Amino acid sequence: MMRIRLKKKGSFKSKRMESVSKIDDIMAKGDLLGDTGKINVYFRGEDSSGILDFSREEAEKLVNSIKSVLNLLGKGRFI
């Protein structure tokens, strides 16, 4: 399960939203070896659903940052 927290700025005040969802599907579109590739992560919860779009560079940065955190926690625990 993943927890999603959003903060949306309005004209007078900010609105915060929080939801718990699970990842339904991950799909790669376009040329991932070039600059046009996108990775879409589809998620759905009881009261929310959505799509996260990542470029190749954004996905690589996310994976590298997660790897460094998991390495601090110990090898073999999560991946």
C-alpha positions as CSV (number, residue, x, y, z in Angstrom):
1,M,0.0,0.0,0.0
2,M,1.2,3.5,-0.7
3,R,0.1,6.7,1.0
4,I,-0.5,9.7,-1.2
5,R,-0.4,13.2,0.2
6,L,-1.3,16.2,-1.9
7,K,-1.4,19.9,-1.2
8,K,-3.4,22.0,-3.7
9,K,-3.1,25.7,-3.6
10,G,-6.3,27.6,-4.0
11,S,-6.9,31.3,-4.4
12,F,-7.6,31.8,-0.7
13,K,-6.1,28.8,1.1
14,S,-4.3,25.5,0.6
15,K,-6.2,22.2,0.6
16,R,-4.6,19.0,1.8
17,M,-5.7,15.6,0.8
18,E,-4.5,12.2,1.8
19,S,-5.3,8.7,0.5
20,V,-4.1,5.1,0.7
21,S,-3.9,3.3,-2.6
22,K,-2.4,0.2,-4.1
23,I,-0.5,0.1,-7.4
24,D,-2.6,-1.5,-10.1
25,D,-0.2,-1.5,-13.1
26,I,3.0,-0.1,-14.4
27,M,3.3,0.6,-18.2
28,A,6.1,1.9,-20.3
29,K,5.2,4.0,-23.3
30,G,7.4,5.3,-26.1
31,D,11.1,4.8,-26.6
32,L,12.7,4.3,-23.1
33,L,16.2,4.4,-24.6
34,G,15.5,7.9,-26.1
35,D,14.1,11.0,-24.6
36,T,10.4,10.4,-25.5
37,G,9.8,7.5,-23.2
38,K,7.3,7.7,-20.3
39,I,6.6,5.3,-17.4
40,N,3.0,5.4,-16.1
41,V,2.1,4.1,-12.6
42,Y,-1.6,3.4,-12.2
43,F,-3.0,3.3,-8.7
44,R,-6.4,2.9,-7.1
45,G,-7.8,3.1,-3.6
46,E,-11.2,3.2,-2.0
47,D,-11.8,6.9,-2.6
48,S,-9.1,7.8,-5.1
49,S,-7.3,6.7,-8.2
50,G,-4.8,8.2,-10.6
51,I,-1.8,8.0,-12.8
52,L,1.8,9.0,-12.1
53,D,3.8,9.9,-15.2
54,F,7.6,9.7,-15.1
55,S,10.1,10.6,-17.8
56,R,13.1,8.3,-18.1
57,E,15.3,10.7,-16.1
58,E,12.7,11.1,-13.3
59,A,12.3,7.3,-13.0
60,E,16.1,6.7,-12.9
61,K,16.4,9.4,-10.2
62,L,13.6,7.8,-8.2
63,V,15.1,4.3,-8.4
64,N,18.5,5.5,-7.4
65,S,17.2,7.4,-4.4
66,I,15.2,4.4,-3.3
67,K,18.2,2.1,-3.7
68,S,20.4,4.3,-1.5
69,V,17.7,4.3,1.3
70,L,17.2,0.5,1.0
71,N,21.0,0.0,1.2
72,L,21.0,1.9,4.5
73,L,18.3,-0.4,5.9
74,G,20.3,-3.6,5.0
75,K,20.6,-5.9,2.1
76,G,17.9,-8.4,1.2
77,R,15.2,-6.9,3.3
78,F,13.1,-5.4,0.6
79,I,14.5,-6.1,-2.8
